[in-house]
Amino acid sequence: MPIYHKLGKFPQKRHTQFEKPQGGLYYEQLFGTEGFHGHSSLLYQVHRPTQVKEILKSYDVTPKIAIDKNIKSLLLKGFQVKPQEDFLDSRKAMLVNSDCTIGLAAPQKSLRNYFYKNADADEMLFIHKGKGTLRTFMGNIPFEYGDYLIIPRGMIYQIDFDSADNRLFYVESFAPFYTPKRYKNGSGQLLEHSPFCERDFKLPTELETFDEKGDFVVKVKKQNMIHEIVYATHPFDVIGWDGYNFPYGFSIHNFEPITGRVHQPPPVHQTFETSTFVVCSFCPRLYDYHPKAIPAPYNHSNIDSDEVLYYVDGDFMSRNNIEQGHITLHPKGIPHGPAPGAMERSIGQTVTQELAVMVDTFKPLMVTEEAMGIDDGKYYKSWTE
């Protein structure tokens, strides 16, 4: 996040003594990326953040691959993923490559009896159903339907859900998430032509500071293993911090679509980018207004990327029989486009209410066994007249 933010108390000068009111010193921790080169924040904690008491167990969560070299377009019926009580158990990887994991989750209970840290990947959680609060050692973020939550790697967090009916679409990325470069000036400020601005971000608030000793279980994901580590102090003991590396939220409903006289290409919908894939938001908008415009997208070849679409709400104008929670995969190597009849049906339409999230990966995606369990089996034939 190229925005400076701060919460709580910290000394005026970094790397200097910060005294506790009752005596002793707070402990400084650099929460940084890309060694000492990327975005970072400085945290000040009541206790040393290094006090490991025990490693209880480690277990493998590597996704089981059903198809490693895929050429078939797929339609996955996402709401068929069965809800599970535990937050981590509910997460089901659908599509994976060496750069990212794309998955679905339907957690029924809040993550409260342990803490979680992804040590390998930044996480993007898209909230399709549910509301609650993301709780982190850098502050809390309330969330609701339509929110993206960006959680940097290494972030220790918990999640409170207000009910048991929750549906998440998530992406784990081994490269950091950024807002697109073309939306920003040289110092990182979002420009006037950007479809969103800094005011739209949900930044951490309500910094919770716990001065507690005991046995605190942090489940750490590293190299597709979950390690259950017991720490001697509460992970949420940060008294203050400042910097550029922190979790944040952004509502898809605050994305302002860029429209034109003729059909605009997918990059105008781009919301986030990494060095290995992009994320786009398709939102309600006015259609193209050239008198001869064809609002439906033109056919295009997937030469350089696999295209994944997660359907959130509304009537997606380029497809037939699409429902909430469906995922379509259009693999690189074959062209795709609107379903038969969709192009003709779009002519004369003035507005769309579609809501969807798109992920375009630059490397091919492998298909997991979990994905094949909810595949409709016939989507790849849906362009046949």
C-alpha positions in Angstrom: 0.0 0.0 0.0 1.7 3.3 -1.1 -0.1 5.2 1.7 1.4 6.2 5.0 -0.7 5.2 8.0 -0.2 5.0 11.7 -2.0 3.8 14.9 -1.3 4.0 18.6 1.9 5.3 20.2 5.5 5.2 19.0 8.6 7.3 19.4 9.3 10.3 17.2 12.7 8.8 16.1 12.9 5.2 14.8 15.3 2.7 16.2 15.5 4.6 19.5 14.5 3.7 23.1 10.7 3.7 23.7 10.1 3.5 27.4 7.0 1.9 29.0 5.2 4.1 31.6 5.8 1.4 34.3 9.5 1.0 33.3 11.3 -1.0 30.8 11.3 -0.7 27.0 8.8 -1.6 24.2 10.2 -3.9 21.5 10.6 -2.7 18.0 9.9 -5.0 15.0 10.3 -4.2 11.3 7.4 -5.7 9.4 8.9 -5.4 5.9 8.9 -6.9 2.4 11.5 -7.8 -0.2 14.2 -7.8 2.4 14.7 -4.2 3.4 13.7 -2.8 0.0 9.9 -3.1 -0.2 7.1 -1.6 1.8 7.5 -1.8 5.5 6.0 -0.7 8.9 7.7 -0.4 12.3 5.8 -2.0 15.1 6.3 -1.5 18.9 5.3 -4.4 21.1 4.8 -5.0 24.8 6.7 -8.2 24.7 9.4 -9.8 22.4 7.6 -11.2 19.3 10.1 -14.0 19.2 9.1 -16.2 22.2 8.4 -19.6 20.8 7.6 -22.1 23.5 6.7 -25.2 21.5 5.9 -26.5 18.0 2.9 -28.8 18.5 2.6 -30.4 15.1 3.1 -29.8 11.3 0.8 -31.1 8.6 0.7 -31.0 4.8 -2.1 -28.9 3.1 -0.8 -29.2 -0.5 -3.7 -29.1 -2.9 -4.3 -32.4 -4.7 -4.0 -31.9 -8.4 -6.5 -33.6 -10.8 -5.3 -32.0 -14.1 -1.8 -30.5 -14.3 -1.8 -29.5 -18.0 -5.3 -28.3 -18.7 -6.8 -27.1 -22.0 -10.5 -27.5 -21.1 -12.7 -24.5 -20.2 -14.4 -25.3 -16.9 -17.5 -24.1 -15.0 -17.3 -24.7 -11.2 -20.4 -24.4 -9.2 -18.9 -22.6 -6.2 -21.9 -22.7 -3.9 -21.7 -26.5 -3.9 -18.6 -26.2 -1.7 -19.9 -27.4 1.7 -19.6 -25.1 4.7 -17.3 -26.1 7.5 -17.0 -24.7 11.0 -13.2 -24.0 11.0 -11.9 -21.1 9.0 -8.8 -22.9 7.6 -10.6 -26.2 7.1 -13.2 -24.4 5.0 -10.7 -23.1 2.5 -10.7 -25.2 -0.6 -8.0 -24.6 -3.3 -9.6 -24.8 -6.8 -6.9 -23.6 -9.3 -3.2 -23.3 -8.6 0.2 -22.6 -10.2 3.6 -21.6 -8.9 2.5 -18.0 -8.4 -0.9 -18.2 -6.7 -3.7 -20.3 -5.3 -7.3 -19.5 -6.1 -10.0 -20.9 -3.9 -13.3 -20.8 -2.2 -14.3 -21.0 1.5 -17.6 -21.2 3.5 -16.6 -20.8 7.1 -19.4 -21.1 9.7 -17.6 -19.9 12.8 -15.3 -17.1 13.7 -11.5 -17.8 13.9 -11.0 -17.2 17.6 -9.4 -20.2 19.2 -6.1 -19.7 17.4 -4.3 -17.1 15.3 -3.3 -17.5 11.7 -0.3 -16.3 9.7 0.5 -17.0 6.0 4.3 -16.8 5.9 4.5 -17.4 2.1 1.7 -15.4 0.4 -0.3 -12.2 0.5 -4.0 -13.0 0.7 -6.9 -11.4 -1.0 -10.3 -12.4 0.6 -13.4 -11.3 -1.4 -16.5 -11.3 0.8 -19.4 -12.7 -1.2 -21.6 -13.4 1.8 -21.2 -12.4 5.4 -20.0 -9.5 7.5 -17.8 -9.1 10.5 -14.3 -7.9 11.5 -10.8 -8.7 10.4 -8.7 -8.6 13.6 -4.9 -8.1 13.2 -2.0 -7.1 15.3 -2.0 -3.8 13.3 -5.7 -3.0 14.0 -9.2 -4.1 13.0 -11.1 -3.7 9.7 -14.9 -4.1 9.6 -16.0 -5.9 6.4 -19.2 -6.7 4.5 -20.6 -8.0 1.2 -18.5 -6.9 -1.7 -15.3 -6.1 0.3 -11.8 -7.1 -0.8 -9.5 -7.7 2.2 -5.8 -7.5 1.3 -3.7 -9.2 4.0 0.1 -9.0 3.6 2.2 -12.1 4.1 3.4 -12.5 7.7 0.3 -10.7 9.1 -1.1 -12.4 12.2 -4.9 -12.3 12.2 -8.2 -13.6 13.3 -11.7 -13.2 11.8 -15.0 -12.5 13.5 -18.2 -13.4 11.5 -21.6 -12.0 12.5 -23.4 -15.2 11.3 -22.8 -18.7 10.1 -23.7 -17.9 6.4 -20.4 -16.9 4.9 -18.9 -17.3 1.4 -15.4 -16.2 0.4 -13.5 -16.1 -2.9 -9.8 -15.9 -2.1 -6.4 -15.7 -3.8 -3.1 -16.4 -2.2 -0.3 -14.6 -4.1 3.5 -15.2 -3.8 4.0 -11.7 -5.1 2.7 -8.6 -3.3 -0.6 -7.0 -4.3 -0.4 -3.4 -5.6 -2.8 -1.0 -7.2 -2.1 -0.7 -10.9 0.9 1.5 -11.8 -1.0 3.4 -14.6 -3.4 4.7 -12.0 -0.6 6.4 -10.0 1.9 9.3 -10.3 5.6 8.9 -9.6 5.2 9.2 -5.9 2.3 6.7 -5.7 -0.7 8.9 -5.4 -3.8 7.7 -7.4 -4.5 10.0 -10.3 -7.7 11.6 -11.5 -8.4 8.9 -14.1 -8.2 6.1 -11.6 -11.5 4.3 -11.0 -11.0 4.6 -7.2 -9.0 6.8 -4.8 -7.4 6.7 -1.4 -10.6 7.7 0.3 -12.2 4.4 -0.8 -9.8 2.2 1.2 -10.7 0.8 4.5 -7.7 1.2 6.7 -7.0 -0.5 10.1 -8.6 1.1 13.1 -9.2 0.1 16.8 -5.7 -1.2 17.7 -6.2 -3.9 20.3 -3.2 -4.2 22.7 -3.1 -7.3 24.9 -0.5 -7.5 27.7 -0.9 -11.3 28.3 1.4 -14.2 28.9 0.4 -17.8 28.5 0.1 -20.3 25.6 -1.1 -18.8 22.3 -1.3 -21.0 19.3 -0.4 -19.4 15.9 -1.0 -21.6 12.9 1.7 -20.6 10.3 1.4 -21.6 6.7 4.8 -22.1 5.0 5.5 -24.2 1.9 2.1 -25.8 1.9 2.5 -26.9 5.5 0.6 -25.7 8.6 2.8 -25.4 11.6 1.1 -25.1 15.0 3.4 -22.9 17.1 2.9 -21.9 20.7 4.0 -18.4 21.7 4.5 -17.2 25.3 2.7 -13.9 24.8 -0.5 -12.7 23.1 0.3 -11.9 19.4 -1.8 -8.7 19.5 0.5 -6.8 21.9 1.3 -3.9 19.5 1.1 -0.6 21.2 1.6 1.4 18.1 3.0 1.4 14.5 3.5 3.5 11.4 4.5 2.8 7.8 3.3 1.5 4.5 2.8 -2.3 5.0 -0.5 -3.1 6.6 -3.9 -4.9 5.8 -6.6 -2.9 4.2 -10.1 -3.3 2.6 -11.7 -2.0 -0.5 -15.3 -2.4 -1.6 -16.1 -3.5 -5.1 -19.1 -1.2 -4.9 -16.7 1.8 -4.8 -15.1 0.9 -8.1 -16.1 3.5 -10.7 -16.3 1.8 -14.1 -14.6 3.4 -17.1 -17.0 3.4 -20.1 -16.8 4.5 -23.7 -18.6 4.7 -27.0 -17.4 1.2 -28.0 -16.7 -1.8 -25.8 -13.8 -1.3 -23.4 -11.1 -4.0 -22.9 -10.7 -5.8 -19.6 -7.8 -3.7 -18.3 -10.2 -0.8 -17.6 -11.7 -3.0 -14.9 -8.3 -3.7 -13.3 -8.3 -3.3 -9.5 -5.1 -4.9 -8.3 -1.9 -6.2 -9.9 1.0 -8.4 -9.0 4.0 -9.3 -11.1 2.3 -12.6 -12.0 -1.4 -11.9 -12.4 -4.0 -9.1 -12.3 -7.4 -8.8 -10.6 -10.3 -7.0 -12.2 -13.8 -5.9 -11.0 -16.8 -6.0 -13.3 -19.4 -3.7 -11.8 -22.8 -2.2 -12.7 -22.3 0.4 -15.4 -23.8 2.1 -18.5 -23.2 0.2 -21.7 -21.3 1.6 -24.8 -23.1 4.5 -26.4 -21.9 4.4 -30.1 -25.1 4.1 -32.2 -23.7 0.8 -33.6 -22.1 -0.4 -30.4 -22.1 -4.1 -29.5 -22.0 -4.1 -25.7 -21.1 -7.8 -25.4 -17.3 -8.5 -25.4 -15.7 -9.5 -28.7 -14.1 -12.9 -29.0 -10.5 -12.9 -27.9 -7.6 -15.4 -27.8 -6.2 -16.4 -24.5 -2.6 -16.4 -25.7 -0.7 -15.1 -22.7 -2.9 -15.9 -19.7 -5.5 -18.2 -18.1 -8.7 -16.2 -17.3 -10.8 -16.9 -14.2 -14.1 -15.3 -13.5 -15.9 -15.4 -10.2 -19.6 -14.4 -10.6 -20.9 -12.5 -7.7 -24.3 -11.0 -8.6 -26.5 -9.7 -11.4 -27.0 -11.0 -15.0 -23.6 -11.5 -16.6 -24.4 -10.3 -20.2 -21.8 -12.4 -22.1 -22.8 -15.8 -20.7 -25.9 -18.0 -20.4 -27.1 -19.8 -17.3 -24.5 -18.2 -14.9 -25.4 -18.2 -11.2 -24.0 -16.7 -8.0 -20.8 -18.4 -6.9 -19.9 -19.9 -10.3 -16.3 -19.9 -11.5 -15.3 -20.1 -15.1 -11.8 -21.0 -16.3 -10.8 -20.1 -19.8 -7.3 -21.5 -20.3 -4.6 -20.0 -22.5 -4.3 -21.6 -25.9 -7.9 -21.4 -27.1 -10.0 -18.3 -27.9 -13.3 -17.6 -26.0 -16.0 -15.0 -26.1 -19.7 -14.5 -25.6 -22.0 -17.4 -25.5 -24.1 -18.1 -28.7 -26.9 -15.4 -28.8 -25.3 -13.2 -26.2 -23.8 -10.8 -28.7 -27.1 -10.3 -30.5 -29.0 -10.1 -27.3 -26.8 -7.3 -26.0 -27.4 -4.9 -28.9 -29.6 -2.0 -27.8 -29.1 -2.7 -24.1 -28.1 0.4 -22.2 -27.0 -0.9 -18.7 -25.7 -4.0 -17.0 -26.0 -4.9 -13.3 -23.3 -7.6 -13.4 -20.9 -8.0 -10.6 -17.9 -10.3 -10.9 -14.2 -10.7 -10.0 -11.7 -11.7 -12.7 -8.2 -13.1 -12.1 -5.9 -13.4 -15.2 -2.7 -15.4 -14.5 0.3 -15.3 -16.7 1.2 -19.0 -16.0 -1.3 -21.8 -16.7 -3.4 -23.0 -13.8 -3.6 -26.6 -12.6 -7.0 -27.9 -11.6 -7.5 -29.5 -8.2 -9.6 -32.5 -7.2 -11.8 -30.1 -5.1 -12.5 -28.2 -8.3 -13.4 -31.3 -10.3 -15.9 -32.2 -7.7 -18.0 -29.2 -8.5 -17.3 -29.0 -12.3 -20.4 -29.1 -14.5 -18.6 -31.2 -17.0 -19.9 -29.6 -20.2 -19.0 -25.9 -20.1 -16.2 -26.3 -22.7 -18.9 -27.2 -25.3 -21.1 -24.2 -24.5 -20.0 -22.2 -27.6 -21.2 -24.8 -30.0 -24.2 -23.6 -32.0 
